Amino acid sequence: MTGPIGSIGVSVPSMGANIAAKVKAPVVPAPAIQASTRVTLSGASDSISAVYSFGAQKLRANTPAGNSSLSALMGATLSQPGSVSFQGLGKELLLALKDNPKGFSLAVASPAAAAVEGDVVQDKDSAVALNIETKSGVKVSISLSRQSEGLVAQVQTSGGDLTDDDVAAISGLADGFQNVLDGLSQQPPAIKIGGLLNVDSRLFKSVELNTDVSQAGSSIQSLSFQSDSARRTLSYKDGDATFNLTTDLSNAGTLGSKSQQAQALSAYEKQLDGAGSRGHANKAQLALFKSAFHALNSDYGSNESKTSGIQQSITVSAEDKARSYLSGLADFTASFKQSDVASNPYKSEEKDSFSYDFSQTTQGSTDTRGDLSKLAQSTKASLKASYHESLVPGRKLDLTGLKSSQNYTYHVISEETSTQTTLAFKKGNLASVETSRSTHNAEYVQTYVAARLTDEKRTPFDKEETKKVNLLADNVNLKSTNPLNLK
C-alpha cells in the first residue's frame, strides 16, 4: 500500500478508567472510600495508586468471592510467592467478561494463618490496571491488586454496552495480557507486549496498561504502556534500569517496505549493541530494552512496491524511490539509563554508569503550490558511560577499601552522533539527495596503581562529512502521479 505523509492505516490505543460491579455470586455494594483506605506509593502512577486503594477497601469490606473457577484460582494464587502473584489471572479475567459483560468484582482474603503476626511476611504488593476503549466508545477497566490482606480482581464497563463482537475481541487479548504479566514476573524480567500491540483497529480505539510491584511503600518495578492510532509509548523502571520509548505513527507516507524496516531495525539494534559494548552496559538490562524497542517499532504497517502481471513485475513509483533513501521506520525516541553503581568502596564518587538516547525525526516542507519540496530525516544518538577496568586484560576486578586493591583504569565516555538525509523535489520530481553525518566523541581514562594516579589521558574525536547526489543531472525521472504530501 502507499499513503500520504500524515495518514496511517494502522490503529492502536489511549486510556480510560471506570468500574461497575457484578458477579454471579452475591454482590456487596462497595462503601465510599475512606481516607484510611487510601494507599499512596512513592513512584507509583495515579491509576496504580487507585487500584491499591480500591483493593484495600474491598478486602476491608469483606466483599464475597463467590464459588467460581476464578475465585478458586485467586485463592490458589495467594498461596504462591509474590513474584507470580497474577499467574493465569489476567487471562481468566478477560475470558470471564463473556459471562459478565457488565463487569464484576471479586475479593479473596489471605488465609487466616497468614494474618497471624510473625507467621507470614508479605514483603511485596502488586497491582495491574488494563484499560481498553472500543471503537464505539465503551471503556473497559480491568484491575488486579495483591496486598497483605488478600487479592482483589475487578472488571468495569462504562459509556455504553459491549456488543458480542466487543466481548469477543477483548477476550482475544487474554493471552497477550497474561504474557505481559508472566514476562514481568520472570527472573530476569521480560517485556512481552506484542499481544497488546496487534489489536484490531476496527474494534479498538486504545489500549493502556500499568503495572507495579512495591515494597515498603515504594515502587520497585513498574511498566506503563499506551497505544492508539497516532503513537505507541512504553516506560519501564526497576532497581537496575529505567527506559522510555515513543513511536510516532502519524506519518504513514514515510514508512518503507517490510524488508526495509527489518534492515533498519537490525541496524539500530547493532548500533545499540555497539554502544553497550563500548560503555560496558549491563547485558541483561540492555537486552530487555532492545526487545521493547523492537516490539514498539514492528508490525505497524508498510508501503510495498506494487506488483502486476503473471510474472509479478514490480512497479517502482516516485514515492517508493523517495522512501528508499529513508529508514522506512516510523519516527521514534528511545532512552535507556542504568542505575549508577558505586563499585569502588575506596572511591565511592567513581560510579559505573551507562545511558543511551537515540531518535529519528522526519519533517517535510511544501512550495507555494502546496507540493512537497523537501523531506528531511534526522537521527541522533548520545552515549554517556563510565566504568572500571582491570589493569590486566581478562582478570576480574576486585575493588575493596584497601589501597592494595586499587589497581585499575577508570573510563568516562561521551559520544554524540547525528545524521541527516535530505530529499529535494522539483516540479514533482525527486531532484537530489544529500546525506550528512557528524560525530563528536571523547574518552577520559585515569590509571591507578595502589590507589595512586599514575596516568590520565583524554582522547577527543570529531568528524563531519556530507555527500550529495543530483538525480536530475543523472537523467533520473521520478515524476509521480500520486506524490508524497503532507497534512
Summary of the structure (lengths in Angstrom):
residues: 487
radius of gyration: 27.1
end to end distance: 18.2
largest distance: 85.0
contacts: 1621
relative contact order: 0.11
helix: 23%
strand: 37%
